[in-house]
Every structure is written in C-alpha cells, then in structure tokens.
Amino acid sequence: MNQEQLQILIERMDPDQPMEVRRDALHTLCCAPPSDVLNCEYWGTLCKYIAAALSDPDSTLSDKGLRFYAKTFSSSTFSISREIYTCLAKHLESCFTSQQMPVSTLSIGMDITSPDAVQILKKFRLLNEFQKEVPSFWIRHPEKYIFKTNDIAVQTKWEMFRPCLV
C-alpha cells in the first residue's frame, strides 16, 4: 500500500465520516501489511483516528481499532509499540477520568457482562500483553525508553484508581 492509498484510507477514518465508511477503512487498515502502515507519513493523524475509534460507542469500530493495535504490537519496533501503548494507556485513563466509566461503578462493583465493561477489559488485556513484553525490551533498548514506558503505566494506573482510594 503506497502513501497516497494510506492518506485516502486515513481520511476515511475521520470521525466526521459515516460509520460504515469508518468501519470499512479500519477493516482495510487491519488487512494492510504492517510495514506499510508503520512507515506512513501520517502516523500522528492515524493514531488520533484510531484513538477516536476506540472511544466510539460502536463495538465493531472499537474492536477493529483494538485489532489494529494488537497486530501492530506484534510486528513493530519498540518506539512504535511504545507510541501505541501510550495511546492505549491514555485512552483507558480518559475512560476513567471522564464520565464514560463513573468511579462509583468501580466502588460498588462492576458488571463484567455489560458490553461497556467487556470493551474496557479487552483494552486492559491488550495493555497487559504489552506489559508482559517490556522485560524483553530492557535488553535491547536504552533505559530512557523503558523509564518512559513505565512512567506512563504508573501514571495511567494511578489516575484510574486514585478516586477509589480517596
């Protein structure tokens, strides 16, 4: 997939586009070779639109965004993986700091069968899968990358659970 095709695909992922157009664009993105997508000139815009898909109430769109993240985690360099990890962690943090997941829900328990809870748990599972891989990065990458990744993890978890501890 060349840069022009990726640019068109990214434009179709814009949250202002109709839902079916966005779903189709994310599906196409998930089928594209990871090397083409990872070398995209529009990586920043792409990450922003995937984050928007994760926040979308449509579970199909959110699942496709997660599928793209999972595929990218497994086939990218550490710096790209770290960016995706950061995007996912920030998204989860915003779920708990916004009204999307009220803090009172956590203090009284969480119905893990509800569709919203299932989506949140899938996102946490993917985040956890990345965290399992962090030790393998310690050997190959400078400490500053590891510290940045760990700082993001600690900050995100603190923001999510701080209201429950007060």
VEXBA-136167 format. One record per residue (C-alpha): x, y, z; residue number from 1. Coordinates in Angstrom, 2 decimals. Last residue first. Layout:
<recs>
{{X, Y, Z}, NUM};
...
</recs>
This chain:
<recs>
{{-9.84, 8.53, 48.45}, 166};
{{-8.54, 5.20, 47.17}, 165};
{{-11.28, 4.69, 44.59}, 164};
{{-10.67, 8.14, 43.10}, 163};
{{-6.96, 7.30, 42.65}, 162};
{{-7.65, 4.05, 40.76}, 161};
{{-7.70, 5.20, 37.16}, 160};
{{-5.30, 8.12, 37.54}, 159};
{{-2.78, 5.96, 39.42}, 158};
{{-3.00, 3.24, 36.75}, 157};
{{-2.29, 5.74, 34.00}, 156};
{{0.60, 7.36, 35.86}, 155};
{{2.20, 4.02, 36.64}, 154};
{{1.93, 2.75, 33.06}, 153};
{{3.12, 6.02, 31.50}, 152};
{{6.09, 6.17, 33.86}, 151};
{{6.94, 2.55, 32.98}, 150};
{{7.02, 3.36, 29.27}, 149};
{{9.13, 6.47, 29.78}, 148};
{{11.51, 4.56, 32.06}, 147};
{{11.88, 1.79, 29.48}, 146};
{{12.65, 4.26, 26.74}, 145};
{{15.20, 6.09, 28.92}, 144};
{{16.90, 2.81, 29.83}, 143};
{{18.21, 2.28, 26.32}, 142};
{{16.81, -0.62, 24.33}, 141};
{{17.74, -4.24, 23.59}, 140};
{{17.97, -5.92, 26.99}, 139};
{{15.21, -3.99, 28.67}, 138};
{{12.93, -4.61, 25.68}, 137};
{{12.45, -8.26, 26.63}, 136};
{{11.28, -7.11, 30.06}, 135};
{{8.56, -4.96, 28.42}, 134};
{{6.84, -7.89, 26.71}, 133};
{{4.47, -8.68, 29.58}, 132};
{{3.50, -5.01, 29.67}, 131};
{{2.36, -5.29, 26.04}, 130};
{{0.04, -8.16, 26.90}, 129};
{{-1.27, -6.13, 29.86}, 128};
{{-2.27, -3.26, 27.58}, 127};
{{-4.06, -5.75, 25.33}, 126};
{{-5.90, -7.20, 28.32}, 125};
{{-6.78, -3.74, 29.56}, 124};
{{-8.37, -2.91, 26.21}, 123};
{{-10.35, -6.15, 26.20}, 122};
{{-11.50, -5.41, 29.77}, 121};
{{-12.74, -1.96, 28.76}, 120};
{{-14.73, -3.43, 25.85}, 119};
{{-16.26, -6.14, 28.07}, 118};
{{-17.18, -3.50, 30.66}, 117};
{{-19.03, -1.45, 28.05}, 116};
{{-20.85, -4.54, 26.72}, 115};
{{-22.08, -5.49, 30.22}, 114};
{{-21.03, -8.96, 31.36}, 113};
{{-18.30, -7.70, 33.66}, 112};
{{-20.83, -5.98, 35.90}, 111};
{{-18.50, -3.89, 38.02}, 110};
{{-18.51, -3.49, 41.76}, 109};
{{-19.80, -0.89, 44.19}, 108};
{{-16.56, 1.15, 44.21}, 107};
{{-15.99, 0.68, 40.49}, 106};
{{-19.41, 1.96, 39.44}, 105};
{{-18.99, 4.97, 41.75}, 104};
{{-15.98, 5.98, 39.65}, 103};
{{-18.20, 6.53, 36.62}, 102};
{{-16.82, 4.93, 33.45}, 101};
{{-17.63, 7.14, 30.44}, 100};
{{-17.95, 10.22, 32.67}, 99};
{{-14.35, 11.20, 32.03}, 98};
{{-11.42, 10.33, 34.29}, 97};
{{-11.94, 6.58, 33.98}, 96};
{{-12.30, 6.32, 30.22}, 95};
{{-9.65, 9.04, 29.84}, 94};
{{-7.11, 6.80, 31.56}, 93};
{{-8.01, 3.96, 29.23}, 92};
{{-7.41, 6.20, 26.21}, 91};
{{-4.14, 7.46, 27.67}, 90};
{{-2.98, 3.85, 28.14}, 89};
{{-3.99, 2.92, 24.59}, 88};
{{-2.22, 5.91, 23.08}, 87};
{{0.87, 5.30, 25.22}, 86};
{{0.98, 1.63, 24.26}, 85};
{{0.67, 2.62, 20.62}, 84};
{{3.55, 5.06, 20.99}, 83};
{{5.62, 2.47, 22.87}, 82};
{{4.98, -0.11, 20.19}, 81};
{{6.14, 2.42, 17.59}, 80};
{{9.35, 3.06, 19.55}, 79};
{{9.90, -0.66, 20.20}, 78};
{{9.71, -1.57, 16.54}, 77};
{{6.59, -3.14, 15.16}, 76};
{{5.16, -6.55, 14.37}, 75};
{{3.31, -7.87, 17.41}, 74};
{{2.24, -4.52, 18.75}, 73};
{{0.93, -3.53, 15.30}, 72};
{{-1.38, -6.53, 15.09}, 71};
{{-2.71, -5.87, 18.58}, 70};
{{-3.22, -2.16, 17.85}, 69};
{{-5.06, -2.95, 14.60}, 68};
{{-7.29, -5.47, 16.38}, 67};
{{-8.02, -2.90, 19.09}, 66};
{{-9.16, -0.40, 16.46}, 65};
{{-11.25, -3.12, 14.82}, 64};
{{-12.85, -3.90, 18.19}, 63};
{{-13.70, -0.23, 18.75}, 62};
{{-15.37, 0.01, 15.35}, 61};
{{-17.39, -3.14, 15.95}, 60};
{{-18.27, -2.01, 19.50}, 59};
{{-19.90, 1.22, 18.28}, 58};
{{-19.71, 3.55, 21.30}, 57};
{{-16.62, 5.16, 19.77}, 56};
{{-13.72, 5.72, 22.14}, 55};
{{-11.54, 3.10, 20.46}, 54};
{{-12.41, 4.59, 17.06}, 53};
{{-11.30, 8.04, 18.26}, 52};
{{-8.00, 6.51, 19.38}, 51};
{{-7.68, 5.02, 15.91}, 50};
{{-8.29, 8.47, 14.43}, 49};
{{-5.60, 10.10, 16.57}, 48};
{{-3.11, 7.34, 15.83}, 47};
{{-3.68, 7.76, 12.08}, 46};
{{-3.23, 11.51, 12.32}, 45};
{{0.13, 11.06, 14.03}, 44};
{{1.23, 8.32, 11.58}, 43};
{{0.56, 10.43, 8.50}, 42};
{{3.87, 9.79, 6.75}, 41};
{{3.23, 6.04, 6.99}, 40};
{{6.17, 3.77, 7.72}, 39};
{{4.20, 1.76, 10.26}, 38};
{{1.31, 1.32, 7.83}, 37};
{{3.39, -0.13, 5.03}, 36};
{{5.35, -2.41, 7.38}, 35};
{{2.12, -3.64, 8.96}, 34};
{{0.85, -5.02, 5.63}, 33};
{{-2.74, -3.86, 5.17}, 32};
{{-5.58, -6.10, 6.38}, 31};
{{-6.15, -4.14, 9.60}, 30};
{{-6.15, -0.90, 7.59}, 29};
{{-8.79, -2.27, 5.23}, 28};
{{-11.01, -3.15, 8.20}, 27};
{{-10.41, 0.29, 9.67}, 26};
{{-11.45, 1.94, 6.40}, 25};
{{-14.57, -0.25, 6.11}, 24};
{{-15.62, 0.58, 9.65}, 23};
{{-15.05, 4.31, 9.06}, 22};
{{-17.09, 4.28, 5.84}, 21};
{{-19.89, 2.36, 7.60}, 20};
{{-19.96, 4.87, 10.46}, 19};
{{-20.31, 7.92, 8.21}, 18};
{{-17.29, 10.25, 8.15}, 17};
{{-16.92, 13.01, 10.75}, 16};
{{-14.83, 10.67, 12.93}, 15};
{{-12.14, 10.67, 10.19}, 14};
{{-11.29, 7.10, 9.20}, 13};
{{-11.98, 7.81, 5.51}, 12};
{{-9.22, 10.43, 5.54}, 11};
{{-6.86, 7.76, 6.87}, 10};
{{-7.70, 5.46, 3.95}, 9};
{{-7.12, 8.26, 1.46}, 8};
{{-3.73, 9.00, 3.05}, 7};
{{-2.87, 5.31, 3.09}, 6};
{{-3.63, 5.00, -0.62}, 5};
{{-1.45, 8.03, -1.35}, 4};
{{1.38, 6.65, 0.81}, 3};
{{1.52, 3.32, -1.03}, 2};
{{0.00, 0.00, 0.00}, 1};
</recs>
